[in-house]
Amino acid sequence: MTDPQPPMPTISTSSPEAGAPRPDPAEGVILAARPWVPLGVVVLGLTCLALNRWAALVLCLFGLFLLLQSQLLRLQFSGDALLVWRGDSLLRRFPYSEWLGWKLFWPPLPVLFYFREQRSIHLLPVLFDATTLREQLERHVSAQP
């Protein structure tokens, strides 16, 4: 006869009482969502409707996906890293010490954010307040573009 295994303890990381990480404005600037780039992609898709229905559909769906992401995701500039949050879940942490450079494309109307780390390159649509994004990058990242 074998001894039954004791049950594994469960730890809840979704409740604030359990000490789960949460986006806290006191710990750094959280960028406000801006829907302009996703809405621009949707408008571009609608203008393509007369030329090609499939291209218009793809562009509109991509714009709606970006719009959803702009409402779900949050970027936070903490003291030592850029944090990517989805709700109360920390998705990624990008320590500033590993950054090699960054750039916002099309300064009058920034739509793409590029940054390079020691091991990888990232190209993201600007779904957040671009002015605050630029200010925080200049403040936190020593490798200026």
C-alpha positions as CSV (number, residue, x, y, z in Angstrom):
1,M,0.0,0.0,0.0
2,T,1.4,3.4,-0.9
3,D,1.1,6.5,1.1
4,P,-1.1,9.2,-0.5
5,Q,0.7,12.3,-1.6
6,P,-0.2,15.4,0.4
7,P,-2.1,18.0,-1.6
8,M,0.1,20.7,-3.2
9,P,-0.5,24.2,-1.7
10,T,-2.1,26.7,-4.0
11,I,-1.0,30.3,-4.1
12,S,-3.3,32.9,-5.6
13,T,-1.4,35.6,-7.4
14,S,-4.5,37.4,-8.6
15,S,-5.6,38.9,-5.3
16,P,-3.9,42.0,-3.9
17,E,-3.8,40.4,-0.4
18,A,-1.4,37.7,-1.8
19,G,1.2,40.4,-2.6
20,A,0.7,40.0,-6.4
21,P,2.4,42.7,-8.5
22,R,0.0,45.4,-9.8
23,P,0.5,48.5,-11.9
24,D,0.9,51.1,-9.2
25,P,1.3,54.8,-10.3
26,A,3.4,55.4,-7.2
27,E,6.0,53.0,-8.7
28,G,6.4,54.8,-12.0
29,V,4.5,56.6,-14.8
30,I,1.8,54.5,-16.5
31,L,1.1,55.7,-20.1
32,A,-2.4,56.6,-21.1
33,A,-4.0,54.7,-23.9
34,R,-4.4,56.5,-27.2
35,P,-6.6,54.9,-29.9
36,W,-5.4,57.1,-32.8
37,V,-3.1,54.6,-34.5
38,P,-5.7,51.7,-34.4
39,L,-8.5,54.0,-35.6
40,G,-6.2,55.2,-38.4
41,V,-5.7,51.6,-39.5
42,V,-9.4,51.0,-39.5
43,V,-10.0,54.1,-41.6
44,L,-7.3,53.0,-44.0
45,G,-9.0,49.7,-44.3
46,L,-12.4,51.4,-45.0
47,T,-10.8,53.5,-47.7
48,C,-9.4,50.3,-49.3
49,L,-12.9,48.9,-49.5
50,A,-13.4,50.1,-53.1
51,L,-10.1,48.6,-54.2
52,N,-10.0,45.2,-52.6
53,R,-12.5,43.8,-50.1
54,W,-10.1,41.2,-48.6
55,A,-7.4,43.8,-48.0
56,A,-9.9,46.1,-46.4
57,L,-11.2,43.3,-44.2
58,V,-7.7,42.4,-43.1
59,L,-6.8,46.0,-42.3
60,C,-10.0,46.7,-40.4
61,L,-9.6,43.5,-38.4
62,F,-6.0,44.4,-37.6
63,G,-7.1,47.9,-36.6
64,L,-9.7,46.5,-34.3
65,F,-7.2,44.1,-32.8
66,L,-4.9,47.1,-32.1
67,L,-7.8,49.0,-30.6
68,L,-8.5,46.1,-28.2
69,Q,-4.8,45.9,-27.3
70,S,-4.7,49.6,-26.6
71,Q,-7.4,49.1,-24.0
72,L,-6.0,45.9,-22.4
73,L,-2.2,46.7,-22.2
74,R,-0.4,49.3,-20.1
75,L,3.2,50.4,-20.3
76,Q,4.8,51.5,-17.0
77,F,8.2,53.2,-16.6
78,S,9.5,52.1,-13.3
79,G,12.8,53.1,-11.8
80,D,14.8,50.3,-13.5
81,A,12.6,48.8,-16.3
82,L,9.8,49.3,-18.7
83,L,7.0,47.1,-17.6
84,V,4.2,45.7,-19.8
85,W,0.9,44.9,-18.0
86,R,-2.3,43.3,-19.0
87,G,-4.7,44.1,-16.3
88,D,-3.0,43.1,-13.0
89,S,-0.6,40.6,-14.7
90,L,2.9,41.6,-15.5
91,L,3.6,40.3,-19.0
92,R,7.2,41.5,-19.7
93,R,10.0,43.4,-18.0
94,F,12.6,45.3,-20.1
95,P,15.4,46.5,-17.8
96,Y,16.9,49.8,-19.1
97,S,20.4,48.5,-18.5
98,E,19.9,46.1,-21.4
99,W,18.7,48.7,-23.9
100,L,21.0,49.7,-26.7
101,G,18.8,52.3,-28.3
102,W,15.3,53.5,-29.2
103,K,13.4,55.5,-31.8
104,L,9.9,56.8,-32.4
105,F,9.2,56.8,-36.2
106,W,7.5,59.7,-37.9
107,P,8.0,62.3,-35.1
108,P,5.0,64.6,-36.2
109,L,2.7,61.6,-35.9
110,P,4.5,58.8,-34.1
111,V,3.0,55.4,-35.1
112,L,5.9,53.0,-34.5
113,F,8.1,52.6,-31.5
114,Y,11.4,50.7,-32.0
115,F,13.8,49.7,-29.3
116,R,16.8,47.3,-29.2
117,E,18.0,45.3,-26.3
118,Q,21.2,43.4,-26.1
119,R,19.5,40.2,-27.1
120,S,16.5,41.3,-29.1
121,I,14.8,44.0,-31.3
122,H,11.2,45.2,-30.7
123,L,9.0,47.2,-33.1
124,L,5.6,48.2,-31.6
125,P,2.7,50.3,-32.7
126,V,2.2,53.4,-30.6
127,L,-0.9,52.6,-28.7
128,F,-0.1,55.1,-25.9
129,D,0.5,58.8,-25.4
130,A,3.5,59.4,-27.6
131,T,4.6,62.7,-25.9
132,T,4.8,61.0,-22.5
133,L,6.4,58.0,-24.0
134,R,9.2,60.1,-25.5
135,E,9.6,62.1,-22.2
136,Q,10.0,58.9,-20.2
137,L,12.4,57.3,-22.7
138,E,14.6,60.4,-22.5
139,R,14.5,60.3,-18.8
140,H,15.1,56.6,-18.2
141,V,17.1,55.3,-21.1
142,S,20.7,56.6,-21.3
143,A,21.2,55.4,-24.9
144,Q,19.6,58.3,-26.6
145,P,18.5,58.0,-30.3
